């Protein structure tokens, strides 16, 4: 199991939270998505099903920019 935590370029409202959770959950291997109203996003995933780069690409494809990745 692996995880990624990032800061988005803006705060997340309820629509953003629903959208990010719904869309990231469609990626194979994603097991958990957590989004705070402050724009913090955490994803737990099985690295055999999805790559970290795929998750970041999906976030950007949804119109969000990743401001900072956290280890």
Secondary structure, 3 states (H helix, E strand, C coil): CEEEEEEECCCCCHHHHHHHHHHHCCCCCEEEEEECCCCEEEEEECCCCCCHHHHHHHHHHCCCCEEEEEC
